[in-house]
Amino acid sequence: MTTSNLMTEGLNLMLIGMSFVFIFLTLLVFATTIMSRIITSYEKNVGVLPEEGISSPTAVISPAMNQSQHANDDKNLITVLSAAVHKFRSRHK
């Protein structure tokens, strides 16, 4: 076989493989979307979800906290992290 023939064969194989992966992923997206719609409509019929559905997830923005609340959260975080580090080190001596 010549070099150009091998190159052409390699390119054909690459294109077939990439096409297969693209088609598979596209079908996977459609299947997931359809399953999501079926499950949502089923849950609405059963009464698990409200009739109007649920809103899209959004970032939760906490109300304004004063400086002492931030300091208290930091102290709690330091306490929890210190306990976790202490437990990890006591297990891995």
WOKAGI-V524513 format. One record per residue. N is the residue number from 1. SS is DSSP state (A for helix, B for strand, O for the rest). PHI is phi as a letter, one per 20 degrees, with the letter a starting at -180 (999 if undefined). NEAR is the number of other C-alpha atoms within 10 Angstrom. Layout:
# WOKAGI-V524513
n	ss	phi	near
N	SS	PHI	NEAR
N	SS	PHI	NEAR
This chain:
# WOKAGI-V524513
n	ss	phi	near
1	O	999	5
2	O	e	6
3	A	f	8
4	A	f	9
5	A	f	10
6	A	f	11
7	A	f	11
8	A	f	11
9	A	f	12
10	A	f	12
11	A	f	12
12	A	f	12
13	A	f	12
14	A	f	12
15	A	f	12
16	A	f	12
17	A	f	11
18	A	f	12
19	A	f	12
20	A	f	12
21	A	f	12
22	A	f	12
23	A	f	11
24	A	f	11
25	A	f	12
26	A	f	11
27	A	f	12
28	A	f	12
29	A	f	12
30	A	f	11
31	A	f	12
32	A	f	11
33	A	f	11
34	A	f	12
35	A	f	12
36	A	f	12
37	A	f	12
38	A	f	12
39	A	f	11
40	A	f	16
41	A	f	15
42	A	f	13
43	A	f	15
44	A	f	15
45	A	f	12
46	A	f	10
47	O	o	10
48	O	f	11
49	O	d	14
50	O	f	11
51	O	g	11
52	O	f	7
53	O	n	12
54	O	d	9
55	O	f	6
56	O	f	6
57	O	f	6
58	O	c	6
59	O	f	6
60	O	e	6
61	O	d	6
62	O	f	6
63	O	f	6
64	O	g	7
65	O	d	8
66	O	e	8
67	A	f	9
68	A	f	9
69	A	f	11
70	A	f	11
71	A	f	11
72	A	f	11
73	A	f	12
74	A	f	12
75	A	f	12
76	A	f	12
77	A	f	12
78	A	f	12
79	A	f	11
80	A	f	12
81	A	f	12
82	A	f	12
83	A	f	12
84	A	f	12
85	A	f	10
86	A	f	11
87	A	f	11
88	A	f	11
89	A	f	10
90	A	f	9
91	A	e	7
92	O	d	6
93	O	e	5
